[in-house]
Amino acid sequence: MSSYNKTVLDCLVITINVLPDPEKPVCLNVKYDKSPSFPAGSTFPDFMVSVLSEDDTIIKNINPARISMKMWEAQSSRVRTPIDVTTFSCSKVKDDKEDGFFYFRDKVVPERVGTYIIQFSFAMDKTNMLNSEQIIVEVVPNDPVRLLPDSLPATPAVSNVRALTSRTLVKDLYLHLMDEYNNHTGLNLDGRIIAKIKSPNEEDKEIPQFQGKVSTVEFPLESGSAEINLVLAEDSPGRDSTEYILIFEPHLPALKKRLEPYCLSFMFYNDSKKQQLMATLTREKDQLSKSIDLYRKMFDTTNQLIAEIKCQVKEAETREAFLKNELKKHQIELPQIQYVDSLLKKKMLEQEGVMKQPRRTCTLPNYPKGNQDILGKIAHLAQIEDNEAAKVISWHLASDMDCVVTLTTEAARSIFDETQGRQQVLPLDSIYKKTLPDWSRPLPHLRNGRTFFRPIGNPVFARDLLTFPDNIEHCQTVFGMLLGDTIIIDNLDAANHYRKEVVKITHCPTLLTREGDRIRSNGKFGGLQNKAPPMDKLRGMVFGAPMPKLYSTFSGQIDLLQQYRAAVIKLDNVNKDLDLHLQSLNTPEMQKKKQELAEQEKSLKLVKQKLGMLLYYNFDISDTPIPPKRMRRDTAKKLYR
């Protein structure tokens, strides 16, 4: 038997440290005062929103338009985002120091009581949204302001005869305390309701009385509600065929302010036969009025919806025409909508081809951005389009290209400690900014709007050839300090001529030539230390080239085409929606409803005529007309209207 020896091999252990990306948004942090309740129609507390990155730091330099607040009413037990939402934009920042924080101030709480959901969103790009956790808000009733029933009762018509049903004013009428927005409120309030009768004519002293020959009746109000049953007294006083008003006044010891009472008009008769006839006609009038009101509301809603869709069509047409004009400005032939996708694909392929074209890049490894206070190495902060200018400026700043720029001294010190002092760092909070150059300052040969001499060699400030992909303000500080007023010019002869003329009027800064020469600010030039080596000798420590302008051109065209396609699709959809709603107006069902409304309006007019005639002529039992009283005539006219 042979035996095998097991051998354990030692191998190199590679430790990988994966750093979080301080510029990648991962969540939204929302802070607000959670202690107060949310009464209907009031104002929400201020919401403070920030976007957090992978390293749990706040991302700054975000356009406020990309942050929004959405709110909708919860429809079911499952919390989901419906189509119908209210969207709010963030408020204006009051202090520049609040960079990275977005405030939503003075947002109005919904007027209807219920459960609502609030969610904040950050548009990372045109298609991807980063949403916060949903905030569930319970909107509660506001303070009571009035007394109202569950539903408006029909106009009572009563008589002072023996029959109880003929003397009943209201039965099982439930009155509730309501807030300004007609939400039930005052569940913690108790008190009483005093009912009394009043005549519209203040001179009328003949006022009907309640059962028991009393002028007022009290009802207990508990938890903001009261049940009301009222009956007139038998043989109660009152003018025949006259309108009176029932007044229900709430009295609440816990409230200092007076609440609006609830008023209900009723008709009083001394004749039971007339009272029954009037009650029937009044009930029929109320039913017809309610039905007609429902029909009109339905038609009004339909017409309002059609008007809104017409506005949407107009807006979509305006947007489509605007984008069509923009496409013409970009010299893009307007295709039919079915060809937009193929044109988009073509433009994207052309853009991808431009992006893949070889261009100058900086091969110097950048420092990991594990902290939002780290901007990166100087070589990666700027880009230069012109090759010769890139070479000479990169060489001029060769000793600084590897330097890591930070916003704070603390971050710079942290890098210094981590690298045991081998990495050079530059904290921006240690720069004296008053001596930095003004980026809008003209070249030395231009002073006070005058040209002191005609330069040769196309002089330009070196800083004006830089483009900054990110952190423009901070980068201007860095390169303003490093380059100062350094000027780029074509060649050494042009540089010497320029310096010779400039020193006659002012100090001349360092001059760099596109051929690689340097004339220092003290006038010294020549020697290897003042001559830039070839590009390949810089070992990749060179500023990269920006994306070609053609790439931006394609980006603009692609964006316009995408917007145009979306606008055409939207216009088509809203036109279809409008046609659908216009067709619905002429359906047999809708025509039937229009006919029913016309018939009911005709019936209501007839009922009002009967009521007016009955009130205008005071019929007795034998139907003999008696000349009407002034009050009866006024009431008849009012009802007839």
DOMI-467075 format. One record per residue (C-alpha): x, y, z; residue number from 1. Coordinates in nm, 2 decimals. Example, Ala and Ser with C-alpha at 12.3 -4.5 7.8 and 13.67 -1.06 7.14 Angstrom:
2
[site [1.23,-0.45,0.78],1];
[site [1.37,-0.11,0.71],2];
end
This chain:
641
[site [0.00,0.00,0.00],1];
[site [0.13,0.34,-0.09],2];
[site [0.05,0.64,0.12],3];
[site [0.02,1.00,0.01],4];
[site [0.15,1.29,0.21],5];
[site [-0.07,1.60,0.21],6];
[site [0.12,1.92,0.15],7];
[site [-0.02,2.26,0.24],8];
[site [0.12,2.54,0.02],9];
[site [0.14,2.89,0.15],10];
[site [0.03,3.15,-0.10],11];
[site [0.02,3.53,-0.11],12];
[site [-0.29,3.68,0.06],13];
[site [-0.43,3.97,-0.13],14];
[site [-0.63,4.21,0.07],15];
[site [-0.88,4.41,-0.13],16];
[site [-1.02,4.73,0.01],17];
[site [-1.34,4.83,-0.17],18];
[site [-1.40,5.20,-0.10],19];
[site [-1.75,5.35,-0.11],20];
[site [-1.82,5.59,-0.39],21];
[site [-1.88,5.94,-0.24],22];
[site [-2.06,6.06,-0.56],23];
[site [-2.30,5.76,-0.60],24];
[site [-2.64,5.84,-0.45],25];
[site [-2.80,5.55,-0.26],26];
[site [-3.07,5.70,-0.04],27];
[site [-3.26,6.01,0.06],28];
[site [-3.25,6.14,0.41],29];
[site [-3.57,6.32,0.52],30];
[site [-3.59,6.51,0.85],31];
[site [-3.90,6.69,0.98],32];
[site [-4.08,6.75,1.31],33];
[site [-4.28,6.43,1.37],34];
[site [-4.45,6.55,1.69],35];
[site [-4.73,6.77,1.56],36];
[site [-5.06,6.65,1.42],37];
[site [-5.17,6.74,1.07],38];
[site [-5.50,6.93,1.08],39];
[site [-5.68,6.96,0.75],40];
[site [-5.59,7.27,0.55],41];
[site [-5.31,7.37,0.78],42];
[site [-4.94,7.38,0.69],43];
[site [-4.69,7.09,0.71],44];
[site [-4.37,7.13,0.91],45];
[site [-4.06,7.20,0.71],46];
[site [-3.91,6.89,0.54],47];
[site [-3.53,6.89,0.51],48];
[site [-3.40,6.65,0.24],49];
[site [-3.05,6.55,0.16],50];
[site [-2.90,6.29,-0.08],51];
[site [-2.66,6.04,0.08],52];
[site [-2.38,5.86,-0.10],53];
[site [-2.24,5.51,-0.05],54];
[site [-2.01,5.65,0.23],55];
[site [-2.31,5.80,0.41],56];
[site [-2.20,6.16,0.33],57];
[site [-2.42,6.43,0.18],58];
[site [-2.38,6.49,-0.19],59];
[site [-2.36,6.86,-0.28],60];
[site [-2.38,7.05,-0.61],61];
[site [-2.73,6.90,-0.69],62];
[site [-2.98,7.10,-0.90],63];
[site [-3.28,7.16,-0.67],64];
[site [-3.51,7.10,-0.97],65];
[site [-3.41,6.73,-0.94],66];
[site [-3.56,6.70,-0.59],67];
[site [-3.94,6.67,-0.56],68];
[site [-4.21,6.59,-0.30],69];
[site [-4.51,6.38,-0.40],70];
[site [-4.83,6.32,-0.20],71];
[site [-5.13,6.11,-0.26],72];
[site [-5.42,5.96,-0.07],73];
[site [-5.38,5.60,0.04],74];
[site [-5.63,5.39,-0.16],75];
[site [-5.58,5.05,0.00],76];
[site [-5.39,4.85,0.25],77];
[site [-5.11,4.80,0.00],78];
[site [-4.89,5.12,-0.01],79];
[site [-4.82,5.20,-0.38],80];
[site [-4.78,5.50,-0.59],81];
[site [-5.10,5.58,-0.79],82];
[site [-5.12,5.78,-1.11],83];
[site [-5.30,6.08,-0.94],84];
[site [-5.04,6.25,-0.72],85];
[site [-4.97,6.61,-0.61],86];
[site [-4.61,6.72,-0.68],87];
[site [-4.43,7.00,-0.49],88];
[site [-4.10,7.15,-0.58],89];
[site [-3.85,7.25,-0.31],90];
[site [-3.84,7.60,-0.16],91];
[site [-3.57,7.85,-0.23],92];
[site [-3.25,7.81,-0.02],93];
[site [-3.22,8.09,0.23],94];
[site [-2.85,8.04,0.30],95];
[site [-2.57,7.94,0.07],96];
[site [-2.42,7.75,0.36],97];
[site [-2.71,7.50,0.33],98];
[site [-2.55,7.34,0.02],99];
[site [-2.67,6.98,0.00],100];
[site [-2.99,7.04,0.20],101];
[site [-3.33,7.09,0.02],102];
[site [-3.62,7.24,0.21],103];
[site [-3.99,7.20,0.14],104];
[site [-4.16,7.48,0.34],105];
[site [-4.52,7.60,0.38],106];
[site [-4.67,7.30,0.20],107];
[site [-5.05,7.28,0.26],108];
[site [-5.20,6.98,0.43],109];
[site [-5.49,6.83,0.23],110];
[site [-5.84,6.96,0.32],111];
[site [-6.00,6.61,0.34],112];
[site [-5.95,6.39,0.64],113];
[site [-5.78,6.06,0.57],114];
[site [-5.45,5.87,0.54],115];
[site [-5.20,6.02,0.29],116];
[site [-4.86,5.91,0.17],117];
[site [-4.56,6.15,0.12],118];
[site [-4.25,6.04,-0.08],119];
[site [-3.95,6.24,-0.19],120];
[site [-3.77,6.17,-0.52],121];
[site [-3.43,6.25,-0.67],122];
[site [-3.40,6.23,-1.05],123];
[site [-3.06,6.06,-1.10],124];
[site [-3.11,6.09,-1.48],125];
[site [-3.39,6.11,-1.73],126];
[site [-3.51,5.76,-1.65],127];
[site [-3.40,5.66,-1.30],128];
[site [-3.55,5.79,-0.98],129];
[site [-3.42,5.75,-0.63],130];
[site [-3.71,5.75,-0.39],131];
[site [-3.72,5.80,-0.01],132];
[site [-3.91,5.58,0.23],133];
[site [-4.28,5.65,0.22],134];
[site [-4.41,5.88,0.50],135];
[site [-4.76,5.79,0.62],136];
[site [-4.95,6.10,0.74],137];
[site [-5.29,6.10,0.92],138];
[site [-5.48,6.42,0.83],139];
[site [-5.71,6.50,1.12],140];
[site [-6.01,6.74,1.14],141];
[site [-5.94,7.11,1.20],142];
[site [-6.11,7.32,1.47],143];
[site [-6.50,7.33,1.45],144];
[site [-6.66,7.63,1.28],145];
[site [-7.02,7.53,1.20],146];
[site [-7.30,7.28,1.26],147];
[site [-7.42,7.07,0.97],148];
[site [-7.63,6.76,0.90],149];
[site [-7.51,6.44,0.73],150];
[site [-7.71,6.53,0.43],151];
[site [-7.94,6.82,0.36],152];
[site [-8.30,6.73,0.45],153];
[site [-8.60,6.81,0.24],154];
[site [-8.79,7.14,0.31],155];
[site [-9.05,7.05,0.58],156];
[site [-9.41,7.14,0.53],157];
[site [-9.61,7.12,0.86],158];
[site [-9.94,7.21,1.00],159];
[site [-10.08,7.27,1.36],160];
[site [-10.34,6.99,1.33],161];
[site [-10.38,6.70,1.57],162];
[site [-10.20,6.44,1.35],163];
[site [-9.84,6.40,1.47],164];
[site [-9.70,6.33,1.13],165];
[site [-9.83,6.66,1.00],166];
[site [-9.67,6.85,1.29],167];
[site [-9.33,6.68,1.26],168];
[site [-9.06,6.92,1.16],169];
[site [-8.75,6.69,1.16],170];
[site [-8.71,6.33,1.26],171];
[site [-8.38,6.15,1.32],172];
[site [-8.18,6.45,1.20],173];
[site [-7.82,6.41,1.30],174];
[site [-7.62,6.73,1.33],175];
[site [-7.24,6.74,1.36],176];
[site [-6.97,6.98,1.44],177];
[site [-6.77,7.05,1.11],178];
[site [-6.45,7.22,1.04],179];
[site [-6.39,7.48,0.76],180];
[site [-6.36,7.20,0.51],181];
[site [-6.67,7.01,0.62],182];
[site [-6.49,6.73,0.80],183];
[site [-6.65,6.59,1.12],184];
[site [-6.47,6.73,1.41],185];
[site [-6.50,6.80,1.79],186];
[site [-6.51,6.44,1.89],187];
[site [-6.38,6.55,2.23],188];
[site [-6.64,6.83,2.27],189];
[site [-6.97,6.81,2.46],190];
[site [-7.24,7.07,2.50],191];
[site [-7.60,7.15,2.39],192];
[site [-7.79,7.26,2.09],193];
[site [-8.08,7.51,2.13],194];
[site [-8.35,7.50,1.86],195];
[site [-8.57,7.79,1.80],196];
[site [-8.80,7.93,1.53],197];
[site [-8.76,8.27,1.35],198];
[site [-8.96,8.45,1.09],199];
[site [-8.78,8.60,0.79],200];
[site [-9.00,8.91,0.85],201];
[site [-8.87,9.07,1.17],202];
[site [-9.21,9.25,1.22],203];
[site [-9.39,8.92,1.23],204];
[site [-9.48,8.84,1.60],205];
[site [-9.68,8.53,1.53],206];
[site [-9.41,8.26,1.56],207];
[site [-9.50,7.88,1.57],208];
[site [-9.41,7.70,1.89],209];
[site [-9.28,7.35,1.96],210];
[site [-9.46,7.07,2.13],211];
[site [-9.54,7.17,2.49],212];
[site [-9.60,7.53,2.37],213];
[site [-9.24,7.62,2.42],214];
[site [-9.03,7.86,2.20],215];
[site [-8.69,7.67,2.24],216];
[site [-8.59,7.31,2.28],217];
[site [-8.25,7.19,2.40],218];
[site [-8.07,6.88,2.28],219];
[site [-7.75,6.73,2.42],220];
[site [-7.44,6.74,2.20],221];
[site [-7.20,6.46,2.28],222];
[site [-6.87,6.39,2.10],223];
[site [-6.95,6.66,1.85],224];
[site [-7.29,6.51,1.74],225];
[site [-7.65,6.54,1.83],226];
[site [-7.98,6.36,1.73],227];
[site [-8.27,6.60,1.67],228];
[site [-8.64,6.53,1.67],229];
[site [-8.88,6.82,1.66],230];
[site [-9.26,6.85,1.66],231];
[site [-9.48,7.16,1.64],232];
[site [-9.74,7.21,1.91],233];
[site [-10.10,7.13,1.83],234];
[site [-10.29,7.45,1.75],235];
[site [-9.96,7.63,1.74],236];
[site [-9.96,8.00,1.64],237];
[site [-9.83,8.09,1.31],238];
[site [-9.94,8.25,0.98],239];
[site [-10.09,8.02,0.73],240];
[site [-9.88,7.95,0.41],241];
[site [-9.58,8.12,0.56],242];
[site [-9.21,8.03,0.55],243];
[site [-9.03,8.01,0.89],244];
[site [-8.67,7.92,0.98],245];
[site [-8.56,7.66,1.22],246];
[site [-8.23,7.77,1.39],247];
[site [-8.00,7.52,1.57],248];
[site [-7.74,7.71,1.78],249];
[site [-7.45,7.51,1.93],250];
[site [-7.33,7.60,2.28],251];
[site [-7.00,7.46,2.38],252];
[site [-6.84,7.57,2.72],253];
[site [-6.50,7.45,2.60],254];
[site [-6.50,7.68,2.30],255];
[site [-6.47,8.06,2.34],256];
[site [-6.56,8.14,1.98],257];
[site [-6.92,8.13,1.85],258];
[site [-6.99,7.86,1.59],259];
[site [-7.22,7.91,1.29],260];
[site [-7.57,7.77,1.36],261];
[site [-7.75,7.54,1.12],262];
[site [-8.07,7.69,0.96],263];
[site [-8.35,7.50,0.80],264];
[site [-8.65,7.67,0.63],265];
[site [-9.00,7.51,0.66],266];
[site [-9.35,7.60,0.55],267];
[site [-9.63,7.64,0.80],268];
[site [-10.01,7.58,0.73],269];
[site [-10.32,7.60,0.94],270];
[site [-10.50,7.36,0.70],271];
[site [-10.40,6.99,0.71],272];
[site [-10.53,6.93,0.36],273];
[site [-10.33,7.22,0.22],274];
[site [-10.03,7.11,0.43],275];
[site [-10.04,6.76,0.29],276];
[site [-10.07,6.89,-0.07],277];
[site [-9.78,7.13,0.00],278];
[site [-9.57,6.86,0.17],279];
[site [-9.62,6.64,-0.14],280];
[site [-9.53,6.92,-0.38],281];
[site [-9.24,7.03,-0.17],282];
[site [-9.10,6.68,-0.14],283];
[site [-9.14,6.64,-0.52],284];
[site [-8.96,6.97,-0.57],285];
[site [-8.67,6.88,-0.35],286];
[site [-8.64,6.54,-0.51],287];
[site [-8.64,6.69,-0.86],288];
[site [-8.39,6.96,-0.76],289];
[site [-8.16,6.71,-0.61],290];
[site [-8.18,6.49,-0.92],291];
[site [-8.13,6.78,-1.16],292];
[site [-7.83,6.90,-0.95],293];
[site [-7.67,6.55,-0.99],294];
[site [-7.73,6.55,-1.36],295];
[site [-7.58,6.90,-1.40],296];
[site [-7.28,6.81,-1.19],297];
[site [-7.22,6.51,-1.41],298];
[site [-7.24,6.72,-1.73],299];
[site [-7.03,6.99,-1.57],300];
[site [-6.76,6.74,-1.47],301];
[site [-6.76,6.59,-1.82],302];
[site [-6.74,6.94,-1.98],303];
[site [-6.46,7.04,-1.74],304];
[site [-6.27,6.72,-1.82],305];
[site [-6.30,6.79,-2.19],306];
[site [-6.19,7.15,-2.14],307];
[site [-5.88,7.03,-1.95],308];
[site [-5.80,6.77,-2.22],309];
[site [-5.83,7.05,-2.48],310];
[site [-5.58,7.25,-2.28],311];
[site [-5.35,6.94,-2.27],312];
[site [-5.38,6.91,-2.65],313];
[site [-5.29,7.28,-2.70],314];
[site [-4.99,7.24,-2.47],315];
[site [-4.88,6.92,-2.65],316];
[site [-4.92,7.10,-2.99],317];
[site [-4.71,7.39,-2.87],318];
[site [-4.44,7.16,-2.73],319];
[site [-4.43,6.96,-3.05],320];
[site [-4.40,7.27,-3.27],321];
[site [-4.13,7.41,-3.04],322];
[site [-3.92,7.09,-3.06],323];
[site [-3.98,7.07,-3.44],324];
[site [-3.83,7.42,-3.47],325];
[site [-3.54,7.32,-3.25],326];
[site [-3.47,7.02,-3.46],327];
[site [-3.46,7.25,-3.77],328];
[site [-3.21,7.47,-3.60],329];
[site [-2.99,7.16,-3.55],330];
[site [-3.02,7.08,-3.92],331];
[site [-3.21,6.76,-3.86],332];
[site [-3.47,6.66,-4.12],333];
[site [-3.80,6.60,-3.96],334];
[site [-3.89,6.24,-4.02],335];
[site [-4.23,6.08,-3.98],336];
[site [-4.27,5.95,-3.62],337];
[site [-4.21,5.59,-3.73],338];
[site [-3.86,5.68,-3.85],339];
[site [-3.76,5.87,-3.54],340];
[site [-3.64,5.55,-3.37],341];
[site [-3.41,5.46,-3.66],342];
[site [-3.27,5.81,-3.67],343];
[site [-3.21,5.80,-3.30],344];
[site [-3.03,5.47,-3.33],345];
[site [-2.81,5.62,-3.61],346];
[site [-2.72,5.92,-3.40],347];
[site [-2.64,5.71,-3.10],348];
[site [-2.41,5.49,-3.31],349];
[site [-2.24,5.80,-3.45],350];
[site [-2.20,5.94,-3.10],351];
[site [-2.05,5.61,-2.98],352];
[site [-1.81,5.62,-3.27],353];
[site [-1.69,5.96,-3.16],354];
[site [-1.66,5.85,-2.80],355];
[site [-1.44,5.55,-2.91],356];
[site [-1.20,5.77,-3.11],357];
[site [-0.85,5.78,-2.95],358];
[site [-0.79,6.10,-2.75],359];
[site [-0.53,6.22,-2.50],360];
[site [-0.59,6.08,-2.15],361];
[site [-0.41,6.12,-1.82],362];
[site [-0.27,5.78,-1.72],363];
[site [-0.16,5.90,-1.37],364];
[site [-0.37,5.69,-1.12],365];
[site [-0.62,5.91,-0.93],366];
[site [-0.65,5.91,-0.56],367];
[site [-0.95,5.71,-0.43],368];
[site [-1.24,5.94,-0.34],369];
[site [-1.34,5.77,-0.02],370];
[site [-1.44,6.11,0.12],371];
[site [-1.65,6.39,-0.03],372];
[site [-1.38,6.64,0.08],373];
[site [-1.14,6.48,-0.16],374];
[site [-1.15,6.64,-0.51],375];
[site [-0.87,6.43,-0.66],376];
[site [-0.53,6.48,-0.82],377];
[site [-0.46,6.80,-1.00],378];
[site [-0.39,6.61,-1.33],379];
[site [-0.75,6.48,-1.33],380];
[site [-0.93,6.81,-1.23],381];
[site [-0.89,6.98,-1.57],382];
[site [-0.89,6.90,-1.94],383];
[site [-0.73,7.09,-2.24],384];
[site [-0.84,7.05,-2.60],385];
[site [-0.52,7.18,-2.78],386];
[site [-0.24,6.92,-2.78],387];
[site [0.05,7.17,-2.77],388];
[site [-0.11,7.38,-2.50],389];
[site [-0.18,7.06,-2.30],390];
[site [0.18,6.95,-2.33],391];
[site [0.34,7.28,-2.22],392];
[site [0.09,7.34,-1.93],393];
[site [0.13,6.99,-1.81],394];
[site [0.51,7.02,-1.81],395];
[site [0.49,7.36,-1.64],396];
[site [0.28,7.21,-1.36],397];
[site [0.47,6.88,-1.35],398];
[site [0.56,6.90,-0.99],399];
[site [0.20,6.96,-0.89],400];
[site [0.02,6.71,-1.12],401];
[site [0.04,6.43,-0.86],402];
[site [-0.09,6.66,-0.57],403];
[site [-0.43,6.56,-0.42],404];
[site [-0.66,6.85,-0.37],405];
[site [-0.89,6.84,-0.06],406];
[site [-1.16,7.08,0.06],407];
[site [-1.04,7.07,0.42],408];
[site [-0.71,7.05,0.61],409];
[site [-0.85,6.75,0.81],410];
[site [-0.90,6.55,0.49],411];
[site [-0.55,6.64,0.37],412];
[site [-0.40,6.54,0.70],413];
[site [-0.58,6.21,0.69],414];
[site [-0.43,6.14,0.34],415];
[site [-0.08,6.25,0.47],416];
[site [-0.11,6.00,0.76],417];
[site [-0.24,5.71,0.54],418];
[site [0.05,5.75,0.30],419];
[site [0.30,5.82,0.58],420];
[site [0.38,6.16,0.43],421];
[site [0.46,6.03,0.08],422];
[site [0.15,6.19,-0.09],423];
[site [0.16,6.57,-0.14],424];
[site [-0.18,6.73,-0.06],425];
[site [-0.33,7.08,-0.10],426];
[site [-0.62,7.18,0.13],427];
[site [-0.84,7.46,-0.02],428];
[site [-0.93,7.60,0.32],429];
[site [-0.56,7.70,0.36],430];
[site [-0.55,7.92,0.05],431];
[site [-0.55,8.30,0.08],432];
[site [-0.80,8.38,-0.18],433];
[site [-0.77,8.76,-0.20],434];
[site [-0.45,8.73,-0.40],435];
[site [-0.60,8.49,-0.66],436];
[site [-0.64,8.63,-1.01],437];
[site [-0.96,8.76,-1.15],438];
[site [-1.07,8.52,-1.42],439];
[site [-1.24,8.80,-1.61],440];
[site [-0.93,9.02,-1.61],441];
[site [-0.81,9.12,-1.96],442];
[site [-0.46,9.04,-2.09],443];
[site [-0.18,9.28,-1.99],444];
[site [-0.17,9.47,-2.32],445];
[site [-0.54,9.56,-2.28],446];
[site [-0.60,9.82,-2.01],447];
[site [-0.91,10.03,-1.94],448];
[site [-1.05,9.93,-2.27],449];
[site [-0.74,10.04,-2.46],450];
[site [-0.49,9.83,-2.66],451];
[site [-0.14,9.95,-2.58],452];
[site [0.02,9.76,-2.87],453];
[site [-0.07,9.50,-3.13],454];
[site [0.06,9.16,-3.01],455];
[site [0.17,8.87,-3.23],456];
[site [0.14,8.50,-3.16],457];
[site [-0.22,8.48,-3.03],458];
[site [-0.17,8.53,-2.66],459];
[site [-0.42,8.39,-2.42],460];
[site [-0.43,8.32,-2.05],461];
[site [-0.34,7.96,-1.98],462];
[site [-0.63,7.93,-1.74],463];
[site [-0.88,8.01,-2.02],464];
[site [-0.77,7.69,-2.21],465];
[site [-0.88,7.47,-1.92],466];
[site [-1.22,7.30,-1.89],467];
[site [-1.34,7.15,-1.57],468];
[site [-1.57,6.85,-1.58],469];
[site [-1.67,6.89,-1.21],470];
[site [-1.64,7.13,-0.91],471];
[site [-1.58,7.44,-1.13],472];
[site [-1.56,7.69,-0.85],473];
[site [-1.31,7.49,-0.65],474];
[site [-1.10,7.41,-0.96],475];
[site [-1.08,7.78,-1.05],476];
[site [-0.94,7.84,-0.70],477];
[site [-0.68,7.56,-0.75],478];
[site [-0.56,7.66,-1.10],479];
[site [-0.59,8.03,-1.03],480];
[site [-0.33,7.98,-0.76],481];
[site [-0.11,7.74,-0.96],482];
[site [-0.11,7.93,-1.30],483];
[site [-0.18,8.28,-1.19],484];
[site [-0.17,8.50,-1.50],485];
[site [0.05,8.27,-1.70],486];
[site [0.00,8.33,-2.07],487];
[site [0.02,8.09,-2.37],488];
[site [0.16,8.23,-2.69],489];
[site [0.26,8.07,-3.03],490];
[site [0.65,8.08,-3.02],491];
[site [0.95,8.22,-2.85],492];
[site [0.99,8.52,-3.08],493];
[site [0.63,8.62,-3.02],494];
[site [0.68,8.57,-2.65],495];
[site [0.99,8.79,-2.64],496];
[site [0.81,9.06,-2.83],497];
[site [0.51,9.04,-2.60],498];
[site [0.72,9.06,-2.29],499];
[site [0.93,9.35,-2.42],500];
[site [0.62,9.56,-2.48],501];
[site [0.43,9.46,-2.17],502];
[site [0.71,9.56,-1.93],503];
[site [0.69,9.91,-2.06],504];
[site [0.35,9.95,-1.90],505];
[site [0.32,9.68,-1.63],506];
[site [0.46,9.36,-1.48],507];
[site [0.47,9.06,-1.73],508];
[site [0.37,8.72,-1.60],509];
[site [0.52,8.38,-1.71],510];
[site [0.49,8.31,-2.08],511];
[site [0.46,7.96,-2.22],512];
[site [0.49,7.89,-2.59],513];
[site [0.30,7.63,-2.79],514];
[site [0.64,7.51,-2.91],515];
[site [0.74,7.42,-2.55],516];
[site [0.95,7.72,-2.44],517];
[site [0.91,7.92,-2.12],518];
[site [1.00,8.27,-2.02],519];
[site [0.97,8.31,-1.65],520];
[site [0.81,8.61,-1.49],521];
[site [1.16,8.74,-1.41],522];
[site [1.25,8.73,-1.78],523];
[site [1.47,8.43,-1.78],524];
[site [1.44,8.17,-2.06],525];
[site [1.66,7.91,-2.23],526];
[site [1.82,7.59,-2.09],527];
[site [1.67,7.25,-2.05],528];
[site [1.48,7.36,-1.74],529];
[site [1.28,7.60,-1.96],530];
[site [1.21,7.37,-2.25],531];
[site [0.92,7.12,-2.24],532];
[site [1.01,6.76,-2.35],533];
[site [0.81,6.57,-2.61],534];
[site [0.46,6.45,-2.50],535];
[site [0.57,6.09,-2.46],536];
[site [0.84,6.19,-2.21],537];
[site [0.58,6.32,-1.97],538];
[site [0.49,5.96,-1.87],539];
[site [0.11,6.01,-1.88],540];
[site [0.12,6.31,-1.64],541];
[site [-0.06,6.52,-1.89],542];
[site [-0.41,6.68,-1.88],543];
[site [-0.66,6.47,-2.08],544];
[site [-0.85,6.60,-2.37],545];
[site [-1.23,6.68,-2.34],546];
[site [-1.48,6.49,-2.54],547];
[site [-1.49,6.62,-2.90],548];
[site [-1.74,6.90,-2.96],549];
[site [-1.91,6.66,-3.21],550];
[site [-2.00,6.44,-2.91],551];
[site [-2.19,6.72,-2.75],552];
[site [-2.36,6.80,-3.08],553];
[site [-2.48,6.44,-3.10],554];
[site [-2.59,6.45,-2.74],555];
[site [-2.80,6.76,-2.81],556];
[site [-2.95,6.60,-3.12],557];
[site [-3.03,6.28,-2.94],558];
[site [-3.19,6.46,-2.65],559];
[site [-3.40,6.67,-2.89],560];
[site [-3.51,6.36,-3.09],561];
[site [-3.61,6.18,-2.77],562];
[site [-3.81,6.48,-2.65],563];
[site [-3.97,6.51,-2.99],564];
[site [-4.07,6.15,-3.00],565];
[site [-4.22,6.18,-2.65],566];
[site [-4.40,6.50,-2.75],567];
[site [-4.55,6.34,-3.06],568];
[site [-4.66,6.03,-2.87],569];
[site [-4.82,6.25,-2.60],570];
[site [-5.00,6.47,-2.86],571];
[site [-5.13,6.15,-3.02],572];
[site [-5.25,6.01,-2.69],573];
[site [-5.43,6.33,-2.57],574];
[site [-5.60,6.37,-2.92],575];
[site [-5.73,6.01,-2.89],576];
[site [-5.84,6.08,-2.53],577];
[site [-6.02,6.40,-2.65],578];
[site [-6.19,6.22,-2.94],579];
[site [-6.30,5.94,-2.70],580];
[site [-6.46,6.19,-2.46],581];
[site [-6.62,6.39,-2.74],582];
[site [-6.77,6.07,-2.88],583];
[site [-6.91,5.98,-2.54],584];
[site [-7.12,6.30,-2.54],585];
[site [-7.32,6.16,-2.84],586];
[site [-7.37,5.80,-2.72],587];
[site [-7.73,5.68,-2.68],588];
[site [-7.68,5.66,-2.30],589];
[site [-7.56,6.03,-2.28],590];
[site [-7.85,6.15,-2.51],591];
[site [-8.09,5.96,-2.28],592];
[site [-7.95,6.14,-1.98],593];
[site [-7.98,6.48,-2.15],594];
[site [-8.34,6.40,-2.23],595];
[site [-8.41,6.29,-1.87],596];
[site [-8.26,6.62,-1.75],597];
[site [-8.48,6.83,-1.98],598];
[site [-8.79,6.63,-1.87],599];
[site [-8.70,6.68,-1.50],600];
[site [-8.64,7.05,-1.55],601];
[site [-8.98,7.08,-1.72],602];
[site [-9.14,6.88,-1.43],603];
[site [-8.97,7.11,-1.17],604];
[site [-9.10,7.42,-1.34],605];
[site [-9.46,7.28,-1.33],606];
[site [-9.42,7.18,-0.96],607];
[site [-9.30,7.53,-0.88],608];
[site [-9.59,7.68,-1.07],609];
[site [-9.83,7.47,-0.86],610];
[site [-9.66,7.57,-0.54],611];
[site [-9.67,7.93,-0.64],612];
[site [-10.04,7.92,-0.73],613];
[site [-10.12,7.74,-0.40],614];
[site [-9.94,8.00,-0.20],615];
[site [-10.06,8.30,-0.40],616];
[site [-10.43,8.19,-0.35],617];
[site [-10.53,8.11,0.00],618];
[site [-10.76,7.81,-0.07],619];
[site [-11.00,7.71,0.21],620];
[site [-11.17,7.38,0.23],621];
[site [-11.43,7.47,-0.02],622];
[site [-11.15,7.59,-0.26],623];
[site [-11.28,7.94,-0.26],624];
[site [-10.99,8.18,-0.32],625];
[site [-10.92,8.45,-0.06],626];
[site [-10.71,8.75,-0.16],627];
[site [-10.35,8.68,-0.05],628];
[site [-10.15,8.85,0.21],629];
[site [-9.83,9.04,0.12],630];
[site [-9.61,8.79,0.30],631];
[site [-9.77,8.50,0.13],632];
[site [-9.73,8.67,-0.21],633];
[site [-9.36,8.73,-0.14],634];
[site [-9.31,8.36,-0.04],635];
[site [-9.49,8.25,-0.35],636];
[site [-9.27,8.46,-0.57],637];
[site [-8.96,8.33,-0.39],638];
[site [-9.07,7.96,-0.44],639];
[site [-9.16,8.02,-0.80],640];
[site [-8.82,8.16,-0.87],641];
end
